[in-house]
Structures are given as C-alpha cells and as structure tokens.
Amino acid sequence: MRVATWNVNSIRTRYGRVVDWLVREDVDVLGMQEIKCKPEQFPVEAFEEAGYEVVAHGLNQWNGVAFASRLPLTDVETSFAGQPGFLKGQEGPDLPLEARALGVTVEGVRLWSLYVPNGRSLDDPHYVYKLDWLAKLREASADWMAKHPGVPLALMGDWNVAPFDEDAGDPALVPGVSTHISPAEREAFFAFESAGISDVVRPLVPEGYTYWDYKRLKFPRNEGLRIDFILGSSDFADLVTDASIHRNERKGDAPSDHVPVVVDLELEGEDDDRPMIF
C-alpha cells in the first residue's frame, strides 16, 4: 500500500495536479492539508473519476484536511481526543476547534492527516496554541496506542516544525526570533519519540526539503524547509519498505509550496499488482 501526505495549499486550485500525480505515482491513500474549502466545495468528482473516495473536513476558506483513497475508509474522526481550540483574543476551555485533524482507518492501518498550527511568532498566542496542540496530540496518540496494541498508527502532515538545523535552509528563519525552529517546538516534536512514534521517512531519505516559500526565488535557490513528515508507531514503521520526497511537484504551473512525502507499506497478504521495472 502506498501512502502519502501533501499540503496542497487549496485543493480547488490544484485538484488537476493532485489527481494526475495520484494516478501517475500509483498512490493508494493521500492525506491532504490546507484544502481551504468546506466538504461540499471539494472537487470530489475529479477524484472519483480516477477511482478515489474522498473524506474531507473543512470549515471555511482556511485550514482543512482530507483523505483520498482507492481503498475503503472507515472509522472517520474529525478531531483527536483533547484537541485544543483557538479563537483570536480568547482564552480558556471550549474554544472552537479548527479543521486541522482527520483520522481514518485503511486496511487495518490508522492514519491521521494533520495540519499543525503555524505559531505565527514567538510572542503570539498562536505559538502557545501550537505547543499545546502538539502536546495534546502526543497524549491522545499514546492513549490510543495503549488501547489498540498492535494496530499500526501514522501521523502525517504539515508539522510546521523543522526539527534539525539541516531542515531549515531558509535564511529568513532566525534562531531566537522565528517559529518552526525554536527549542520548544523542536522539543514538542521529539516528544513523540517518547510515546513510541518516530519519523519513518528520514532513515530512508536523510536529506531533502518539503517546502519552499513562493517569494524571493526560494525554490531555485533551494532555500527550503523540511516540515512535512510521516511519523509512525513501531508497528507502522515495521511495514515501511520505501520512502520518497517528490521534489519535482514544486515545479511547473501553479504548484503548491509543499511537495508530497510518500511511504510504501508491505501489508500481510497484500498482492502488489504494480508493473515490474527491469
């Protein structure tokens, strides 16, 4: 089973590119972020014509997450346990939840498409929200794994964190000033390892960015960031046979500023009907 994540940065603008890529790369399941639309606005027909079922969670023209799959999607959830909300200028419990998390089960594998809050700046309430969001996600994931031992789990998406210095190739990010590279954000990212959840792509693809800003020729200069990840439980990691970052999807007409990240899984009893390449 080939599984991918991609911040598409407006699916209504880029659905043609996304569907073409899905078919060309023989992807079974794609988790999308920043779809920027409500479910009824999602261009479902184009995906269905290519053989994909779509589940989308969006509340307005911001944020939004979705899955496209040519395998059955079950156990759909539009938030994780304890997910914090956010409303500018407001504090306390019971704040409205944003469309940033969508969970599904495919072939016995639990997958989440996640759009982690940006943080905006180190002194912004959104930064506190980001750290709380990551902490609650880790707690919810650990609890879920304890209740579902042996079930593979993957947390996929735009994490808005560059965990290592080599993941931050954009000179606009300044230590001590910028988000995405602050010690607290990196600590929150690495805390997932203590819950038994780790990056399953980096061992196979140690280098490579997944995002380049549209401004100042960042892509031609290769001034990018590695902020899109697939983190998996040990049961998920054991299924991974290959991984890739599809840098070329940042090229061409009207690309997203992010590119897909892909993993291949070998499921028990799965028949691989992809054409053999000699």
C-alpha positions in Angstrom: 0.0 0.0 0.0 1.4 3.4 -1.0 0.5 6.2 1.4 1.3 9.9 1.0 0.9 13.3 2.7 0.7 16.6 0.8 -0.1 20.1 1.9 -1.9 21.1 -1.3 -2.5 24.8 -0.5 -6.0 25.0 -1.9 -7.4 21.8 -3.5 -9.8 23.8 -5.7 -6.8 25.5 -7.3 -4.7 22.3 -7.7 -7.0 19.3 -7.9 -5.9 18.6 -11.5 -2.2 18.3 -10.4 -3.1 16.3 -7.4 -5.2 13.7 -9.3 -2.7 13.4 -12.1 0.1 12.8 -9.5 -2.0 10.2 -7.6 -2.6 8.2 -10.8 0.9 8.6 -12.1 2.6 7.6 -8.9 0.1 4.8 -8.1 -0.8 6.2 -4.7 -3.4 4.3 -2.7 -4.1 6.8 0.1 -3.3 10.5 0.3 -3.7 12.7 3.3 -4.1 16.4 2.4 -3.7 19.6 4.3 -4.8 23.2 3.7 -7.6 22.2 1.4 -9.1 25.6 2.1 -12.7 24.6 1.5 -15.8 23.0 3.0 -16.6 19.4 2.2 -19.3 20.4 -0.2 -16.9 22.6 -2.1 -14.3 19.9 -2.5 -13.8 18.8 -6.2 -14.8 15.2 -5.4 -15.8 14.3 -9.0 -12.3 14.5 -10.4 -11.1 12.1 -7.7 -14.0 9.7 -8.1 -13.4 9.6 -11.8 -9.8 8.4 -11.1 -11.1 5.8 -8.7 -10.7 7.6 -5.3 -13.1 8.0 -2.5 -12.8 11.4 -0.6 -13.4 12.3 3.0 -12.9 16.0 3.8 -13.1 18.1 6.9 -13.1 21.9 6.3 -15.0 24.7 8.0 -14.2 27.7 5.8 -11.6 29.0 3.3 -8.8 28.4 5.8 -7.1 25.2 7.0 -8.9 22.0 6.2 -7.8 18.4 5.9 -8.8 15.5 3.7 -8.1 11.9 2.5 -8.4 10.5 -1.0 -8.2 6.7 -1.1 -8.9 3.9 -3.6 -9.3 1.6 -0.6 -12.2 1.7 1.8 -12.0 4.4 4.5 -13.5 3.6 7.9 -13.7 4.9 11.5 -13.6 8.6 10.4 -12.8 11.1 13.1 -12.6 14.9 12.7 -10.6 15.6 15.8 -8.4 13.8 18.3 -9.1 13.3 21.9 -8.4 16.5 23.9 -7.7 18.6 20.7 -7.5 22.3 21.8 -9.4 25.0 20.0 -8.4 28.6 19.2 -10.1 31.9 18.8 -8.1 35.1 18.4 -8.4 37.2 21.5 -10.0 34.5 23.6 -8.6 32.1 26.2 -9.8 29.2 28.3 -11.5 25.9 27.5 -14.2 25.2 25.0 -12.7 27.3 22.2 -13.9 26.4 18.7 -11.9 23.5 17.1 -10.2 24.3 13.8 -10.3 21.8 10.9 -6.7 20.5 11.4 -7.1 16.8 12.1 -8.8 13.9 10.3 -8.4 10.3 11.2 -9.3 7.2 9.1 -8.5 3.5 9.0 -7.4 1.8 5.8 -6.6 -1.9 5.6 -6.2 -2.0 9.3 -3.8 0.9 9.5 -4.8 4.0 11.4 -3.9 7.2 9.6 -4.2 10.9 10.6 -3.9 13.9 8.2 -2.7 16.7 10.4 -2.1 20.4 9.8 -0.2 21.6 12.9 -0.8 25.3 13.8 1.8 27.7 12.4 2.6 29.6 15.6 3.0 32.9 13.8 5.6 34.4 16.1 7.2 33.5 19.4 5.2 36.1 21.3 1.8 35.3 19.6 -1.0 33.4 21.4 -1.0 31.1 18.3 2.5 29.9 19.4 1.2 28.8 22.8 -1.7 27.1 21.0 0.7 25.3 18.7 2.7 23.9 21.6 -0.5 22.8 23.4 -1.9 21.3 20.2 1.3 19.2 19.8 1.3 18.1 23.4 -2.4 17.1 23.3 -1.8 15.2 20.0 1.1 13.2 21.6 -1.1 12.4 24.7 -4.0 11.3 22.5 -1.8 9.2 20.3 -0.1 7.5 23.3 -3.5 6.7 24.8 -4.9 5.4 21.5 -1.9 3.1 21.1 -2.3 1.7 24.6 -6.0 0.9 23.8 -5.2 -0.6 20.4 -2.0 -2.6 20.8 -0.5 -3.9 17.6 -2.5 -1.6 15.3 -0.2 0.5 13.0 -0.6 4.2 13.5 0.7 7.1 11.4 0.6 10.8 12.0 1.1 12.5 8.6 1.1 16.1 7.5 2.4 19.6 7.7 4.0 19.8 11.2 5.3 23.4 10.8 8.4 22.4 12.7 11.9 21.9 11.2 13.4 19.5 13.8 17.0 19.7 12.9 19.2 22.6 11.8 19.7 20.9 8.4 16.0 21.0 7.9 16.0 24.8 7.9 17.5 26.1 4.7 15.6 29.3 4.6 17.8 32.2 5.7 14.6 34.1 6.7 14.4 31.9 9.8 16.4 33.4 12.6 17.1 31.5 15.8 15.6 33.1 18.8 13.2 35.1 16.6 11.4 32.8 14.2 8.9 30.0 14.8 9.4 26.5 13.3 12.9 26.2 14.7 12.5 27.3 18.4 13.7 24.9 21.1 10.2 24.5 22.5 8.8 23.5 19.1 11.6 21.0 18.4 11.2 19.6 21.9 7.4 19.1 21.3 8.2 17.3 18.0 10.8 15.0 19.5 8.5 14.2 22.5 6.6 11.9 20.2 9.6 9.6 20.3 9.0 9.0 24.0 5.4 7.9 23.0 6.9 5.4 20.6 6.2 7.4 17.5 9.1 8.4 15.2 9.9 9.7 11.7 9.7 6.7 9.3 10.9 8.7 6.3 14.2 10.1 7.4 16.0 6.8 7.8 15.4 6.2 4.1 15.6 9.8 2.9 18.0 11.6 5.2 18.1 14.8 3.2 15.6 16.9 1.4 13.2 19.8 1.9 9.4 19.6 1.6 8.5 23.3 1.5 9.8 26.4 -0.3 8.3 29.8 0.0 6.9 31.4 -3.2 8.9 34.6 -2.6 12.4 35.6 -3.4 13.3 32.6 -5.7 13.4 30.3 -2.7 12.9 27.2 -4.8 15.5 27.9 -7.4 17.9 28.8 -4.6 16.9 25.6 -2.7 16.2 27.7 0.4 13.6 25.3 1.8 12.3 23.7 4.9 11.7 20.1 5.9 8.4 20.4 7.8 6.2 17.7 6.3 6.5 14.3 8.0 5.1 10.9 8.4 5.6 9.7 12.0 4.6 6.2 12.8 4.3 3.7 15.7 6.8 0.8 15.7 4.0 -1.4 14.2 3.7 1.1 11.3 7.5 1.5 10.9 7.8 -2.3 10.6 5.6 -2.1 7.5 7.6 0.6 5.7 9.7 -0.7 2.7 10.5 2.6 1.0 10.0 6.3 1.2 10.4 9.4 -1.0 10.1 13.1 -1.2 8.6 14.3 -4.5 10.6 17.5 -5.1 9.5 17.8 -8.7 6.0 18.6 -7.7 7.2 22.1 -6.7 7.9 22.7 -10.3 5.6 23.6 -13.2 2.4 25.7 -13.3 0.7 26.8 -10.1 2.4 24.3 -7.7 1.7 24.1 -4.0 4.6 25.5 -1.9 4.8 22.0 -0.4 5.6 18.6 -2.0 4.3 15.1 -1.3 6.0 12.7 1.1 5.4 9.1 0.4 5.9 5.7 2.1 5.4 2.2 0.8 4.0 -0.4 3.2 4.1 -4.1 2.9 0.9 -5.4 4.4 0.4 -9.1 5.3 -1.3 -10.9 2.4 -1.1 -7.9 0.1 -0.7 -8.5 -3.6 1.5 -6.0 -5.4 0.0 -5.5 -8.8 2.3 -2.7 -9.8 4.2 -3.3 -13.1 7.7 -4.7 -12.6 10.5 -2.5 -13.8 13.7 -4.1 -15.1 
